[in-house]
C-alpha cells in the first residue's frame, strides 16, 4: 500500500450534525468513538488514497461494489486499531479490480452520453473532480442528481434518470457518497457520484467524488417507482401538497406517517410479493415493472409538509423496522437478510445528505428513497412485521455475548452475581465483536443501529400510537438493541469464538418467500 496521501481529497475526517427537532430534541452526528488515534487516522487516509488510485468502483463485471472506503471509515469511526484497518483492507483488496483508463474523456457537453457504462469510470471520476474545483457538494448533488435536467429531458429516448441511479445497486451510490458527505471526505463523495453515473447510475473530495461517479455508471431500473411528475415543480408548492390524498373530515391534510404507508402497502392484495426465490435483480426489476405505479401512489400519500426533518426520522425507524422486525421468523429464529440490511445502512446517510439540499430536492430524495426501499421490501418477499412478538421477547432485550464471562469482584454493582454486572452495556459487547468481524457490512449496520439507539433508545411504548400499522403502539426504543443483538447472533460473535453464518458469508440470502417460510 502506498504511503502517499492526497490531503485535498482525503483530509482528516470532520464531523457533521443534523438537528432532528421532534418531541425529543436530538442530533445524529458523525461522532467518532473513543479509540481514534493519530495512527489510526493516518492509516485510514492512506487506505482511502490507495484505494482511490488503484481500484475500480466495481470489483467485477456484475457491478458488485467496492466497499473499501465504507469499511475503513466505519472501523476508524468505531475506534478500531490501525492493525484492524490494515487487515480489512488487505482482505478486501484480494478481489478488487484495477482502475483502468476510459475510452474517452467526460465533459459538461457529453456527461449524459455514457451513463451506465462502467468503462468510463475513470473519466467520470476525473470529470467530477474538475467540477468540484468550482462547486461544493450541495451544488453537485443538485445539478447532477436532483435537478429535473439530470433526470428527464424532452424528446430524448434514453433518459439520464440520475436520482434513480443514485438509489440503484441496493442504494450503494447514496451510501458511498454519503460517507464522503458525513465525514467531509471529497474523494469518497466523488467516487460515489461515478457509481451513480454507472447505474442503470472520496477523503472529502475523493469519497464524495467516487460516490457520484459510481452513481453515473449504474443502470436505472428503479426509475419505475420514481415518477417523472415528481420532478415537476409546478407552481412552486411542495410536491407533497399535490400528491397527498389523505384528508380528514375537517378538510385539513392528515399527517400520514411512513408506518401508515407500509401498512397500506401490506394491506393491498393487488401487490403480491414473489412466491419463490431466484435471481435477485430479476425479481427486483419485475416488482418495479409490475408494482411501480402502486408503490409510487402510496408514497405519494405520505405527508411531506412543514418540518421535513420529522420525516427523516420516520424513515430511519421504518428501515430498521422492516429489517429488524421483518427478520423474526415464526420458529423464533432470525433471518438477517442481506438486501434488507442495506435499508438500514443507507438510512444513516439521509440526515447528513438531507440538509445540503433545497426543499424541493429534499422532497424528491425522501420520496424516491422511500419508494425504492419499499420495492426492495416487496422483492424480498414482504416479510410479516410481527411487532407484538418482536417486542415481547425477553431474550432479545439484553443481548449477551457467548463464551467465558468475567468474574466480578464482590463490590461490583448492582451485585457480583447480577447479569447486569456481566453485561452492564450490551452495546459495548456488540461493538467490540463487530470491530473484528471480517464481513464489511456488519460494522456499517451495527454503527447505524448504535447511533439510532443513542438517539432514540429512551422512546417508550405509545410513541407511534395513531398510525395505521398494526401494533405500532408497542414499538419502543429497544428496537435498535434488539435488532443489533439478533443480528450479532446470526452473523456470528467472532471475537468470542463463534464462526460467521457460513464459511463464505455472514448473511442470509434466502429471502422471505412462501417456499422459504414453509421450511423455516
Buried (B, 14 or more C-beta within 10 A) or exposed (E): BEEEBBEBBBBBBEEBBBEBEBEEEBEBBBEBBEBBBEEBBBBBBBBBBBBBBBBBBBBEEEBEBBBBBBBBBBBBBBBBBBEBBBBBBEEBBEEBBEBEEBEEEBEEEEBBEBBBBBBBBBBBBBBBBBBBEEBEBBEBBBBBBBBBEBBBEEEEEEBBBBBBBBBBBBBBBBBBBBBBBBBBBBBBBBBBBBBBBBBBBBBBBBBBBBBBBBBBBBBBBBBBBBBEEBBEEEEEEBBBBEBBEBEEEEEEBBBBBBBBBBBBBBEBEEBEBBEEBEEBBEBBBBBBEBBBEBBBBBBBBBBBBEEBBBBBBBBBBBBBBBBBBBBBBEEEEBBBBBBBBBBBBBBBBBBBBBBBBEEBBBBBBBBBBBBBBBBBBBBBBBBBBBBEBBBEBEEBEBBBBEEEEEEBEEEBEEEEEEEEBBBBEBBEBBBBBBBBBBBBBBBBBBBBBBBBBBBBBEBEBEBBEEBBBBBBBBBBBBBBBBBBBBBBBBBBBBBBEBEBBEEEEBBBBBBBBEEBBEEE
